[in-house]
Amino acid sequence: MPSIITRQGLLHYEVMGRGKPLIFLHGWLGSYRIWRESLLHFSKHYRTYTIDFWGFGDSGEREHESGSEQSTYRVENFVDMVSEFMDRLGIRSAPLVGHSMGGTTSLRFALKYPDKADSVTVIGSPVDGESLAPLLKLAGMPFNARFVFLFFGVFRWFMRVFYSRLISRDPDFPAIMDADLQQLSLQSFLWSINDLRHVNLVRDLHRIRVPVLGMYGDRDIIVDPDEWQTLSMGLHTARVERFPQAGHFIMLDEPGKFQQVLEQFLAQQKPGRKTE
């Protein structure tokens, strides 16, 4: 299990292939598991990495001072985590591919570390946290999150048996989601979505100077499927690809088309290229 030890704790990642680096970032409640097929496919031409955010997957709980849990799992913390990861592994710059919260993190990364992002691909990602489904916004409220964890066994059963089948057509997805849920803590569950629902990058998007691709599924019930319009209005140079038959997990629902679109986008980019 590849990992690095940072001042904040254990950071788990997976790596596959050789060549130019390509970094995949998971969404809320997810982990490296969601990218297994993507890593297998893109590792033929890239050195692919996927990172588990603090408190998700096999990464440890980020060490923090007492009472600072809320500031530990913010998008901004994940942005700095990706930067530190790249520094530790000697990755000067790379394309970032982020799903949901991971895509929002990637956009923020391109704003904060413009020289480290060659391009950004977002998949079903909220640019404005108001685009999140009402249930996710409710999950970001402390009382609701603590109630969920009080009956976490019931919550896992509901997510595996019912909800997972509503958000992805992939028959393996319920097992993937259940494995990820087993590794969650109350803090990572609560504070990451609490912060995400308050994020709004609309006013800052115009400052992004790298190529951006947005992929959105018309059947998404996690993030408003019309969020592609928010991305387009905020960043006129962004390319948008819509997937009529896909939901929130495009890379699982339509893997062939997803891989083709991403391959074409990456092939058009040159290291260090910035848009005007």
Backbone as CSV, one residue per row, in Angstrom:
resi,resn,N_x,N_y,N_z,CA_x,CA_y,CA_z,C_x,C_y,C_z
1,MET,0.843,-1.182,0.000,0.000,0.000,0.000,0.887,1.243,0.000
2,PRO,1.079,1.912,-1.154,1.945,3.095,-1.198,1.405,4.203,-0.299
3,SER,2.302,4.861,0.432,1.892,5.956,1.292,3.104,6.811,1.612
4,ILE,2.845,8.017,2.044,3.900,8.880,2.533,3.493,9.374,3.916
5,ILE,4.483,9.605,4.740,4.237,10.131,6.072,4.506,11.624,6.043
6,THR,3.480,12.391,6.338,3.622,13.840,6.382,3.517,14.307,7.822
7,ARG,3.732,15.594,8.021,3.593,16.137,9.378,2.173,15.990,9.888
8,GLN,1.214,15.844,8.960,-0.189,15.717,9.363,-0.641,14.265,9.503
9,GLY,0.220,13.307,9.125,-0.162,11.917,9.249,0.059,11.131,7.970
10,LEU,-0.555,9.943,7.898,-0.376,9.017,6.779,-1.238,9.425,5.590
11,LEU,-0.608,9.503,4.419,-1.313,9.852,3.191,-1.172,8.699,2.206
12,HIS,-2.296,8.046,1.898,-2.287,6.885,1.013,-2.530,7.304,-0.432
13,TYR,-1.843,6.620,-1.358,-2.069,6.851,-2.776,-1.844,5.555,-3.542
14,GLU,-2.323,5.495,-4.756,-2.083,4.387,-5.660,-1.396,4.942,-6.905
15,VAL,-0.502,4.173,-7.477,0.230,4.610,-8.660,0.345,3.448,-9.639
16,MET,0.272,3.772,-10.920,0.313,2.732,-11.952,0.819,3.350,-13.255
17,GLY,1.617,2.606,-13.995,2.045,3.033,-15.322,3.323,3.849,-15.311
18,ARG,3.720,4.270,-16.520,4.929,5.073,-16.686,4.646,6.195,-17.663
19,GLY,5.411,7.265,-17.546,5.245,8.389,-18.451,4.896,9.663,-17.713
20,LYS,4.216,10.568,-18.389,3.809,11.842,-17.806,2.816,11.594,-16.676
21,PRO,2.952,12.298,-15.539,2.019,12.082,-14.424,0.612,12.574,-14.731
22,LEU,-0.365,11.868,-14.192,-1.779,12.201,-14.316,-2.420,11.882,-12.974
23,ILE,-3.063,12.868,-12.344,-3.559,12.714,-10.978,-5.086,12.718,-10.946
24,PHE,-5.664,11.688,-10.292,-7.105,11.551,-10.127,-7.481,11.825,-8.666
25,LEU,-8.550,12.598,-8.456,-9.005,12.948,-7.114,-10.467,12.538,-6.931
26,HIS,-10.752,11.840,-5.850,-12.100,11.310,-5.605,-13.020,12.355,-4.986
27,GLY,-14.286,12.007,-4.880,-15.288,12.896,-4.314,-15.636,12.548,-2.877
28,TRP,-16.657,13.219,-2.351,-17.113,12.998,-0.979,-17.577,11.552,-0.800
29,LEU,-17.200,10.961,0.316,-17.497,9.565,0.679,-16.719,8.563,-0.157
30,GLY,-15.865,9.027,-1.071,-15.162,8.115,-1.973,-13.734,7.834,-1.546
31,SER,-12.986,7.208,-2.476,-11.582,6.873,-2.245,-10.960,6.493,-3.585
32,TYR,-9.749,5.971,-3.512,-9.047,5.505,-4.714,-9.836,4.437,-5.464
33,ARG,-10.725,3.725,-4.769,-11.429,2.598,-5.393,-12.248,3.023,-6.618
34,ILE,-12.743,4.264,-6.598,-13.605,4.721,-7.675,-12.837,4.873,-8.982
35,TRP,-11.496,4.913,-8.892,-10.668,5.176,-10.076,-9.950,3.928,-10.594
36,ARG,-10.240,2.763,-10.075,-9.467,1.570,-10.455,-9.448,1.338,-11.959
37,GLU,-10.600,1.373,-12.592,-10.659,1.137,-14.034,-9.988,2.266,-14.808
38,SER,-10.121,3.476,-14.324,-9.481,4.614,-14.987,-7.968,4.506,-14.919
39,LEU,-7.445,4.111,-13.760,-6.002,3.943,-13.635,-5.498,2.851,-14.567
40,LEU,-6.225,1.739,-14.642,-5.818,0.649,-15.536,-5.773,1.121,-16.983
41,HIS,-6.762,1.892,-17.388,-6.839,2.339,-18.775,-5.769,3.379,-19.101
42,PHE,-5.660,4.414,-18.280,-4.759,5.527,-18.602,-3.301,5.231,-18.271
43,SER,-3.058,4.184,-17.491,-1.671,3.835,-17.169,-0.926,3.284,-18.378
44,LYS,-1.625,3.029,-19.459,-0.954,2.582,-20.692,-0.093,3.689,-21.284
45,HIS,-0.454,4.936,-20.995,0.259,6.070,-21.583,0.709,7.108,-20.560
46,TYR,0.267,6.968,-19.295,0.619,7.937,-18.265,1.061,7.199,-16.998
47,ARG,1.759,7.937,-16.149,1.989,7.434,-14.790,0.844,7.995,-13.945
48,THR,-0.104,7.155,-13.655,-1.336,7.594,-13.025,-1.259,7.488,-11.505
49,TYR,-1.796,8.504,-10.839,-1.842,8.549,-9.380,-3.279,8.835,-8.946
50,THR,-3.661,8.273,-7.839,-4.892,8.684,-7.168,-4.611,8.755,-5.675
51,ILE,-5.127,9.791,-5.041,-4.834,10.081,-3.642,-6.107,9.957,-2.818
52,ASP,-5.988,9.407,-1.623,-7.104,9.433,-0.673,-6.988,10.702,0.170
53,PHE,-8.033,11.539,0.141,-8.031,12.729,0.979,-7.981,12.342,2.453
54,TRP,-7.556,13.279,3.288,-7.530,13.034,4.731,-8.888,12.503,5.198
55,GLY,-8.849,11.424,5.986,-10.070,10.888,6.570,-10.903,10.030,5.638
56,PHE,-10.404,9.769,4.424,-11.116,8.930,3.455,-10.207,7.797,3.000
57,GLY,-10.837,6.696,2.582,-10.052,5.576,2.085,-9.041,5.101,3.105
58,ASP,-7.793,4.906,2.644,-6.740,4.392,3.519,-5.832,5.473,4.076
59,SER,-6.144,6.736,3.808,-5.382,7.812,4.441,-5.809,7.955,5.895
60,GLY,-4.915,8.456,6.710,-5.225,8.597,8.121,-6.053,9.835,8.406
61,GLU,-6.471,9.937,9.653,-7.108,11.158,10.109,-6.040,12.240,10.176
62,ARG,-6.301,13.383,9.590,-5.315,14.461,9.618,-5.174,14.969,11.041
63,GLU,-3.934,15.019,11.535,-3.696,15.482,12.891,-3.995,16.977,12.982
64,HIS,-4.617,17.373,14.058,-5.026,18.762,14.231,-5.017,19.119,15.706
65,GLU,-5.051,20.390,15.951,-5.165,20.845,17.328,-6.578,20.605,17.840
66,SER,-6.706,20.476,19.124,-8.018,20.222,19.723,-9.016,21.297,19.323
67,GLY,-10.187,20.839,18.842,-11.248,21.768,18.487,-11.163,22.316,17.084
68,SER,-10.165,21.862,16.287,-9.996,22.425,14.950,-10.455,21.480,13.852
69,GLU,-11.303,20.505,14.192,-11.729,19.528,13.196,-12.378,20.187,11.983
70,GLN,-13.128,21.257,12.206,-13.851,21.892,11.118,-12.904,22.422,10.053
71,SER,-11.721,22.904,10.461,-10.768,23.459,9.505,-9.821,22.402,8.948
72,THR,-10.035,21.158,9.304,-9.144,20.083,8.877,-9.578,19.476,7.552
73,TYR,-10.869,19.453,7.264,-11.377,18.754,6.086,-12.024,19.706,5.086
74,ARG,-11.505,20.904,4.993,-12.009,21.875,4.030,-11.364,21.639,2.665
75,VAL,-12.022,22.134,1.614,-11.455,22.033,0.269,-10.061,22.625,0.243
76,GLU,-9.865,23.726,0.944,-8.551,24.381,0.971,-7.485,23.455,1.538
77,ASN,-7.830,22.655,2.556,-6.888,21.693,3.114,-6.520,20.626,2.093
78,PHE,-7.514,20.176,1.330,-7.248,19.163,0.313,-6.372,19.721,-0.804
79,VAL,-6.565,20.999,-1.141,-5.725,21.653,-2.143,-4.262,21.616,-1.709
80,ASP,-3.999,21.998,-0.479,-2.628,21.998,0.033,-2.082,20.585,0.152
81,MET,-2.957,19.630,0.450,-2.532,18.233,0.527,-2.023,17.744,-0.813
82,VAL,-2.739,18.081,-1.901,-2.307,17.678,-3.244,-0.966,18.328,-3.587
83,SER,-0.806,19.588,-3.236,0.449,20.280,-3.494,1.613,19.616,-2.762
84,GLU,1.405,19.284,-1.491,2.456,18.627,-0.722,2.775,17.254,-1.304
85,PHE,1.749,16.531,-1.708,1.950,15.222,-2.326,2.842,15.344,-3.562
86,MET,2.550,16.308,-4.419,3.343,16.494,-5.632,4.787,16.863,-5.294
87,ASP,4.973,17.714,-4.312,6.326,18.095,-3.909,7.114,16.896,-3.393
88,ARG,6.459,16.079,-2.577,7.152,14.934,-1.976,7.543,13.888,-3.015
89,LEU,6.730,13.769,-4.089,7.030,12.778,-5.120,7.783,13.379,-6.315
90,GLY,8.127,14.653,-6.222,8.898,15.277,-7.280,8.111,15.539,-8.552
91,ILE,6.798,15.720,-8.423,5.944,16.013,-9.581,5.845,17.533,-9.719
92,ARG,6.450,18.084,-10.754,6.467,19.547,-10.920,5.094,20.075,-11.336
93,SER,4.438,19.362,-12.252,3.092,19.752,-12.686,2.426,18.534,-13.302
94,ALA,1.096,18.572,-13.376,0.355,17.432,-13.916,-1.078,17.854,-14.228
95,PRO,-1.738,17.150,-15.135,-3.188,17.335,-15.302,-3.902,16.751,-14.083
96,LEU,-4.958,17.425,-13.646,-5.762,16.945,-12.529,-7.134,16.540,-13.045
97,VAL,-7.603,15.371,-12.611,-8.931,14.867,-12.965,-9.675,14.626,-11.663
98,GLY,-10.726,15.402,-11.412,-11.419,15.305,-10.137,-12.894,15.016,-10.283
99,HIS,-13.369,14.087,-9.460,-14.798,13.764,-9.437,-15.466,14.489,-8.280
100,SER,-16.583,15.160,-8.541,-17.390,15.805,-7.505,-16.524,16.735,-6.643
101,MET,-16.392,16.481,-5.352,-15.566,17.309,-4.484,-14.128,17.371,-4.975
102,GLY,-13.645,16.288,-5.577,-12.289,16.269,-6.116,-12.116,17.231,-7.277
103,GLY,-13.183,17.445,-8.062,-13.132,18.413,-9.153,-13.132,19.834,-8.634
104,THR,-13.940,20.096,-7.609,-13.946,21.417,-6.986,-12.567,21.723,-6.415
105,THR,-11.964,20.724,-5.783,-10.603,20.866,-5.267,-9.619,21.166,-6.397
106,SER,-9.789,20.499,-7.542,-8.889,20.714,-8.678,-8.986,22.136,-9.216
107,LEU,-10.192,22.674,-9.307,-10.359,24.051,-9.764,-9.688,25.025,-8.791
108,ARG,-9.898,24.786,-7.511,-9.265,25.650,-6.503,-7.745,25.499,-6.549
109,PHE,-7.263,24.304,-6.844,-5.825,24.057,-6.952,-5.234,24.879,-8.096
110,ALA,-5.932,24.907,-9.243,-5.452,25.673,-10.402,-5.402,27.163,-10.103
111,LEU,-6.251,27.626,-9.207,-6.242,29.030,-8.813,-5.091,29.334,-7.851
112,LYS,-4.843,28.424,-6.931,-3.827,28.668,-5.904,-2.428,28.290,-6.357
113,TYR,-2.319,27.226,-7.154,-1.012,26.749,-7.631,-1.029,26.652,-9.161
114,PRO,-1.127,27.779,-9.854,-1.303,27.751,-11.314,-0.176,27.073,-12.075
115,ASP,1.027,27.071,-11.525,2.152,26.462,-12.226,2.211,24.944,-12.049
116,LYS,1.389,24.406,-11.156,1.422,22.965,-10.904,0.313,22.210,-11.630
117,ALA,-0.657,22.919,-12.180,-1.778,22.271,-12.875,-1.623,22.490,-14.373
118,ASP,-1.422,21.401,-15.130,-1.338,21.517,-16.590,-2.725,21.690,-17.198
119,SER,-3.708,21.050,-16.596,-5.101,21.175,-17.020,-5.970,20.642,-15.893
120,VAL,-7.272,20.906,-15.988,-8.219,20.441,-14.975,-9.427,19.820,-15.669
121,THR,-9.796,18.627,-15.232,-11.028,17.981,-15.682,-11.921,17.766,-14.476
122,VAL,-13.142,18.273,-14.541,-14.084,18.091,-13.437,-15.233,17.200,-13.907
123,ILE,-15.665,16.305,-13.031,-16.702,15.336,-13.359,-17.821,15.462,-12.330
124,GLY,-18.963,16.008,-12.747,-20.085,16.181,-11.836,-19.742,17.018,-10.622
125,SER,-18.920,18.043,-10.808,-18.412,18.817,-9.674,-19.199,20.101,-9.457
126,PRO,-19.472,20.441,-8.197,-20.124,21.721,-7.909,-19.131,22.872,-7.998
127,VAL,-19.460,23.856,-8.813,-18.710,25.113,-8.833,-19.263,26.021,-7.742
128,ASP,-20.545,25.961,-7.556,-21.251,26.649,-6.483,-21.887,25.576,-5.601
129,GLY,-21.567,25.602,-4.315,-22.074,24.579,-3.404,-23.585,24.504,-3.330
130,GLU,-24.278,25.559,-3.765,-25.734,25.532,-3.766,-26.289,24.512,-4.757
131,SER,-25.450,24.028,-5.666,-25.898,23.036,-6.653,-25.985,21.634,-6.070
132,LEU,-25.527,21.444,-4.833,-25.615,20.133,-4.191,-27.071,19.777,-3.904
133,ALA,-27.376,18.490,-3.951,-28.726,18.024,-3.639,-29.073,18.369,-2.186
134,PRO,-30.354,18.608,-1.897,-30.762,18.976,-0.536,-30.297,17.995,0.536
135,LEU,-30.303,16.693,0.240,-29.878,15.713,1.241,-28.417,15.884,1.621
136,LEU,-27.578,16.252,0.644,-26.167,16.461,0.951,-25.969,17.707,1.799
137,LYS,-26.747,18.738,1.520,-26.647,19.944,2.343,-27.056,19.648,3.783
138,LEU,-28.081,18.835,3.938,-28.519,18.463,5.283,-27.446,17.651,6.008
139,ALA,-26.706,16.826,5.243,-25.657,16.005,5.854,-24.542,16.860,6.427
140,GLY,-24.413,18.101,5.929,-23.377,18.995,6.412,-23.754,19.759,7.666
141,MET,-24.849,19.389,8.269,-25.268,20.017,9.521,-24.926,19.080,10.673
142,PRO,-24.234,19.574,11.707,-23.720,18.710,12.771,-24.732,17.754,13.375
143,PHE,-25.935,18.236,13.700,-26.925,17.359,14.329,-27.269,16.189,13.411
144,ASN,-27.478,16.471,12.125,-27.847,15.425,11.178,-26.721,14.408,11.007
145,ALA,-25.492,14.888,10.911,-24.355,13.981,10.739,-24.191,13.068,11.953
146,ARG,-24.344,13.625,13.146,-24.213,12.806,14.361,-25.348,11.779,14.448
147,PHE,-26.528,12.143,13.972,-27.647,11.196,13.952,-27.351,10.043,13.004
148,VAL,-26.787,10.368,11.817,-26.418,9.331,10.855,-25.433,8.351,11.472
149,PHE,-24.424,8.878,12.167,-23.392,8.009,12.739,-23.898,7.230,13.938
150,LEU,-24.959,7.703,14.582,-25.553,6.957,15.680,-26.184,5.669,15.163
151,PHE,-26.697,5.734,13.924,-27.314,4.558,13.294,-26.569,4.236,11.987
152,PHE,-25.243,4.190,12.083,-24.434,4.081,10.872,-24.630,2.749,10.156
153,GLY,-24.908,1.688,10.894,-25.166,0.401,10.254,-26.389,0.457,9.352
154,VAL,-27.435,1.119,9.822,-28.649,1.292,9.018,-28.354,2.167,7.800
155,PHE,-27.571,3.220,8.017,-27.212,4.119,6.927,-26.445,3.374,5.838
156,ARG,-25.474,2.555,6.247,-24.698,1.780,5.263,-25.607,0.836,4.485
157,TRP,-26.523,0.180,5.168,-27.444,-0.746,4.501,-28.297,-0.011,3.480
158,PHE,-28.827,1.152,3.873,-29.658,1.942,2.965,-28.859,2.387,1.744
159,MET,-27.647,2.852,1.972,-26.811,3.330,0.864,-26.454,2.194,-0.097
160,ARG,-26.150,1.024,0.450,-25.745,-0.109,-0.379,-26.924,-0.700,-1.142
161,VAL,-28.047,-0.866,-0.489,-29.174,-1.581,-1.084,-30.026,-0.695,-1.979
162,PHE,-30.188,0.564,-1.599,-31.113,1.430,-2.339,-30.410,2.603,-3.035
163,TYR,-29.820,3.483,-2.233,-29.356,4.753,-2.785,-28.264,4.581,-3.834
164,SER,-27.336,3.649,-3.610,-26.231,3.462,-4.559,-26.746,3.092,-5.946
165,ARG,-27.868,2.391,-6.009,-28.425,1.977,-7.302,-29.132,3.130,-8.012
166,LEU,-29.425,4.192,-7.275,-30.026,5.365,-7.889,-28.992,6.289,-8.502
167,ILE,-27.761,6.235,-8.014,-26.768,7.203,-8.453,-25.739,6.627,-9.421
168,SER,-25.742,5.301,-9.639,-24.839,4.711,-10.630,-25.431,3.424,-11.176
169,ARG,-25.212,3.198,-12.462,-25.698,1.974,-13.103,-24.687,0.837,-13.008
170,ASP,-23.490,1.121,-12.511,-22.438,0.105,-12.417,-22.821,-0.936,-11.364
171,PRO,-22.908,-2.222,-11.731,-23.307,-3.244,-10.752,-22.321,-3.414,-9.606
172,ASP,-21.070,-2.978,-9.785,-20.063,-3.098,-8.727,-20.083,-1.913,-7.764
173,PHE,-20.838,-0.870,-8.099,-20.774,0.348,-7.309,-21.259,0.165,-5.864
174,PRO,-22.342,-0.571,-5.589,-22.761,-0.735,-4.185,-21.649,-1.279,-3.295
175,ALA,-20.865,-2.238,-3.798,-19.776,-2.799,-2.998,-18.656,-1.780,-2.800
176,ILE,-18.374,-0.989,-3.843,-17.343,0.050,-3.739,-17.745,1.079,-2.699
177,MET,-18.993,1.541,-2.774,-19.469,2.541,-1.820,-19.447,2.006,-0.400
178,ASP,-19.851,0.771,-0.205,-19.896,0.215,1.140,-18.492,0.109,1.728
179,ALA,-17.520,-0.289,0.897,-16.140,-0.380,1.386,-15.620,0.997,1.805
180,ASP,-15.970,2.018,1.044,-15.533,3.378,1.386,-16.219,3.882,2.646
181,LEU,-17.501,3.570,2.807,-18.234,4.039,3.983,-17.661,3.455,5.277
182,GLN,-17.148,2.235,5.210,-16.598,1.588,6.399,-15.405,2.346,6.974
183,GLN,-14.732,3.143,6.128,-13.502,3.802,6.561,-13.710,5.268,6.938
184,LEU,-14.959,5.709,6.945,-15.253,7.107,7.258,-15.254,7.369,8.759
185,SER,-14.929,8.599,9.108,-15.121,9.062,10.479,-16.196,10.133,10.465
186,LEU,-16.741,10.425,11.620,-17.746,11.481,11.719,-17.171,12.808,11.239
187,GLN,-15.921,13.091,11.597,-15.314,14.367,11.256,-15.161,14.550,9.750
188,SER,-14.632,13.515,9.068,-14.437,13.644,7.620,-15.778,13.670,6.888
189,PHE,-16.746,12.899,7.369,-18.089,12.890,6.790,-18.733,14.266,6.898
190,LEU,-18.664,14.843,8.079,-19.383,16.080,8.377,-18.714,17.315,7.794
191,TRP,-17.445,17.525,8.158,-16.850,18.828,7.869,-16.495,19.022,6.409
192,SER,-16.229,17.946,5.673,-15.906,18.113,4.253,-17.138,18.575,3.473
193,ILE,-18.284,17.948,3.712,-19.493,18.351,2.981,-20.026,19.677,3.527
194,ASN,-19.793,19.938,4.801,-20.192,21.216,5.378,-19.470,22.368,4.681
195,ASP,-18.180,22.173,4.401,-17.418,23.209,3.707,-17.795,23.282,2.230
196,LEU,-17.964,22.113,1.608,-18.254,22.087,0.174,-19.541,22.827,-0.161
197,ARG,-20.533,22.722,0.699,-21.813,23.371,0.402,-21.729,24.892,0.490
198,HIS,-20.642,25.398,1.072,-20.455,26.843,1.165,-19.455,27.372,0.140
199,VAL,-18.850,26.484,-0.642,-17.869,26.911,-1.644,-18.579,27.554,-2.839
200,ASN,-18.022,28.642,-3.326,-18.527,29.278,-4.543,-17.336,29.858,-5.303
201,LEU,-16.980,29.211,-6.415,-15.817,29.617,-7.195,-16.173,30.470,-8.404
202,VAL,-17.443,30.809,-8.552,-17.913,31.484,-9.764,-17.118,32.750,-10.058
203,ARG,-16.906,33.568,-9.057,-16.236,34.854,-9.278,-14.747,34.700,-9.571
204,ASP,-14.176,33.542,-9.245,-12.736,33.348,-9.426,-12.380,32.560,-10.681
205,LEU,-13.351,31.915,-11.294,-13.055,31.024,-12.417,-12.299,31.712,-13.541
206,HIS,-12.604,32.977,-13.801,-11.982,33.676,-14.921,-10.468,33.796,-14.767
207,ARG,-9.956,33.572,-13.547,-8.515,33.668,-13.313,-7.770,32.388,-13.657
208,ILE,-8.490,31.319,-13.960,-7.836,30.052,-14.312,-7.245,30.168,-15.708
209,ARG,-5.960,29.828,-15.850,-5.258,29.982,-17.111,-4.809,28.654,-17.717
210,VAL,-5.399,27.571,-17.267,-5.105,26.264,-17.860,-6.369,25.730,-18.514
211,PRO,-6.235,24.819,-19.477,-7.424,24.235,-20.105,-8.301,23.509,-19.088
212,VAL,-9.604,23.698,-19.194,-10.559,23.072,-18.270,-11.614,22.323,-19.072
213,LEU,-11.879,21.100,-18.663,-12.931,20.267,-19.244,-13.940,19.933,-18.150
214,GLY,-15.207,20.157,-18.431,-16.261,19.786,-17.496,-17.120,18.677,-18.072
215,MET,-17.306,17.597,-17.314,-18.179,16.495,-17.722,-19.355,16.431,-16.749
216,TYR,-20.572,16.441,-17.300,-21.763,16.424,-16.446,-22.798,15.455,-17.007
217,GLY,-23.340,14.626,-16.103,-24.364,13.660,-16.482,-25.751,14.247,-16.321
218,ASP,-26.586,14.075,-17.331,-27.943,14.634,-17.290,-28.817,13.972,-16.224
219,ARG,-28.419,12.785,-15.748,-29.209,12.058,-14.753,-28.636,12.178,-13.338
220,ASP,-27.776,13.159,-13.139,-27.127,13.362,-11.840,-28.160,13.821,-10.808
221,ILE,-28.234,13.119,-9.670,-29.126,13.529,-8.591,-28.334,13.985,-7.356
222,ILE,-26.998,14.055,-7.490,-26.143,14.505,-6.404,-25.804,15.985,-6.561
223,VAL,-25.420,16.353,-7.777,-25.132,17.744,-8.132,-26.060,18.123,-9.282
224,ASP,-26.609,19.316,-9.231,-27.512,19.781,-10.284,-26.864,19.574,-11.649
225,PRO,-27.490,18.779,-12.547,-26.886,18.512,-13.852,-26.677,19.763,-14.700
226,ASP,-27.359,20.860,-14.355,-27.164,22.120,-15.078,-25.969,22.919,-14.562
227,GLU,-25.190,22.331,-13.661,-24.016,23.032,-13.153,-22.981,23.282,-14.246
228,TRP,-23.091,22.573,-15.355,-22.207,22.828,-16.493,-22.377,24.269,-16.982
229,GLN,-23.581,24.801,-16.841,-23.818,26.178,-17.256,-23.072,27.155,-16.357
230,THR,-23.019,26.854,-15.060,-22.277,27.699,-14.128,-20.802,27.728,-14.496
231,LEU,-20.264,26.550,-14.838,-18.863,26.476,-15.258,-18.638,27.280,-16.531
232,SER,-19.507,27.126,-17.501,-19.362,27.810,-18.790,-19.475,29.323,-18.658
233,MET,-20.416,29.779,-17.838,-20.591,31.220,-17.670,-19.424,31.847,-16.918
234,GLY,-18.863,31.091,-15.976,-17.745,31.628,-15.199,-16.422,31.561,-15.916
235,LEU,-16.270,30.571,-16.807,-15.025,30.384,-17.540,-15.363,30.067,-18.991
236,HIS,-15.363,31.087,-19.833,-15.818,30.934,-21.214,-14.926,30.011,-22.040
237,THR,-13.686,29.827,-21.609,-12.770,28.954,-22.352,-12.953,27.476,-22.000
238,ALA,-13.763,27.174,-20.994,-13.940,25.778,-20.578,-14.669,24.977,-21.652
239,ARG,-14.237,23.767,-21.826,-14.942,22.841,-22.709,-15.901,22.020,-21.862
240,VAL,-17.104,21.825,-22.339,-18.110,21.064,-21.592,-18.578,19.886,-22.430
241,GLU,-18.649,18.728,-21.792,-19.161,17.518,-22.427,-20.280,16.968,-21.554
242,ARG,-21.459,16.782,-22.148,-22.596,16.262,-21.400,-22.832,14.788,-21.754
243,PHE,-23.316,14.056,-20.754,-23.546,12.622,-20.886,-25.019,12.338,-20.581
244,PRO,-25.862,12.242,-21.601,-27.311,12.097,-21.393,-27.711,10.851,-20.603
245,GLN,-26.932,9.770,-20.702,-27.307,8.514,-20.063,-26.618,8.292,-18.720
246,ALA,-25.798,9.242,-18.297,-25.019,9.054,-17.075,-25.569,9.877,-15.926
247,GLY,-25.263,9.420,-14.707,-25.600,10.155,-13.511,-24.374,10.845,-12.956
248,HIS,-24.188,10.747,-11.649,-23.086,11.451,-10.988,-21.734,10.797,-11.266
249,PHE,-21.734,9.477,-11.477,-20.484,8.734,-11.656,-20.293,8.388,-13.133
250,ILE,-19.941,9.395,-13.905,-19.822,9.242,-15.361,-18.796,8.184,-15.722
251,MET,-17.681,8.141,-15.013,-16.609,7.201,-15.350,-17.033,5.745,-15.125
252,LEU,-18.107,5.530,-14.346,-18.644,4.189,-14.145,-19.840,3.912,-15.048
253,ASP,-20.671,4.925,-15.266,-21.886,4.742,-16.064,-21.604,4.644,-17.557
254,GLU,-20.669,5.467,-18.042,-20.308,5.448,-19.462,-18.782,5.458,-19.593
255,PRO,-18.134,4.374,-19.158,-16.666,4.376,-19.122,-16.010,4.548,-20.489
256,GLY,-16.575,3.949,-21.522,-15.982,4.060,-22.852,-15.946,5.501,-23.344
257,LYS,-17.078,6.176,-23.265,-17.145,7.568,-23.717,-16.310,8.462,-22.809
258,PHE,-16.356,8.206,-21.511,-15.552,8.985,-20.568,-14.072,8.910,-20.920
259,GLN,-13.582,7.702,-21.136,-12.166,7.529,-21.459,-11.808,8.193,-22.786
260,GLN,-12.683,8.089,-23.765,-12.419,8.689,-25.073,-12.349,10.213,-24.979
261,VAL,-13.313,10.822,-24.293,-13.349,12.281,-24.168,-12.117,12.779,-23.417
262,LEU,-11.776,12.104,-22.315,-10.614,12.533,-21.529,-9.324,12.329,-22.310
263,GLU,-9.205,11.235,-23.022,-8.016,10.992,-23.837,-7.814,12.107,-24.861
264,GLN,-8.872,12.481,-25.544,-8.787,13.527,-26.554,-8.401,14.865,-25.928
265,PHE,-8.985,15.170,-24.791,-8.682,16.427,-24.109,-7.219,16.471,-23.689
266,LEU,-6.732,15.398,-23.080,-5.349,15.363,-22.622,-4.365,15.420,-23.781
267,ALA,-4.723,14.788,-24.890,-3.839,14.759,-26.053,-3.650,16.154,-26.650
268,GLN,-4.611,17.029,-26.451,-4.544,18.386,-26.996,-3.679,19.317,-26.148
269,GLN,-3.325,18.867,-24.941,-2.600,19.743,-24.035,-1.106,19.547,-24.171
270,LYS,-0.385,20.617,-23.896,1.069,20.584,-23.845,1.507,21.000,-22.453
271,PRO,2.566,20.397,-21.933,3.006,20.750,-20.581,3.246,22.245,-20.443
272,GLY,2.649,22.813,-19.386,2.847,24.226,-19.115,1.986,25.146,-19.928
273,ARG,1.151,24.595,-20.822,0.325,25.456,-21.646,-0.712,26.184,-20.809
274,LYS,-0.898,27.461,-21.063,-1.898,28.266,-20.387,-2.820,28.878,-21.436
275,THR,-4.074,29.008,-21.067,-5.026,29.641,-21.988,-4.919,31.155,-21.853
276,GLU,-5.291,31.844,-22.914,-5.235,33.316,-22.889,-6.526,33.870,-22.302
